[in-house]
Amino acid sequence: MQEHAFHGLVEMLRLHPAAAMGCLPLLFAAIASWDEVPSGLSEPLGAVATGYKAQVPAAQWDAFYSSFPEQMRSRLTARYHL
């Protein structure tokens, strides 16, 4: 069920990327929440994560990313090379 919901989220964000700009920390937390990312979600979630990273000005990215908990940063870095 969770996997299906994330597929819907990815599709919604593909169609309306501005929808999540006000809640990026929560979106990144949701992306990092998987203990094991299902194979069909890894690539789409990576595209979402890197796409939103590109939307944050480079000068602000480090401070934004540093505000995440260590475990969350570790997962995002390992999986999506953020």
Stockholm file with secondary structure:
# STOCKHOLM 1.0

chainA/1-82         MQEHAFHGLVEMLRLHPAAAMGCLPLLFAAIASWDEVPSGLSEPLGAVATGYKAQVPAAQWDAFYSSFPEQMRSRLTARYHL
#=GR chainA/1-82 SS CHHHHHHHHHHHHHHCGGGGGGGHHHHHHHHHTCSSCCHHHHHHHHHHHHHHHHHSCHHHHHHHHHTSCHHHHHHHHHHHCC
#=GC SS_cons        CHHHHHHHHHHHHHHCGGGGGGGHHHHHHHHHTCSSCCHHHHHHHHHHHHHHHHHSCHHHHHHHHHTSCHHHHHHHHHHHCC
//
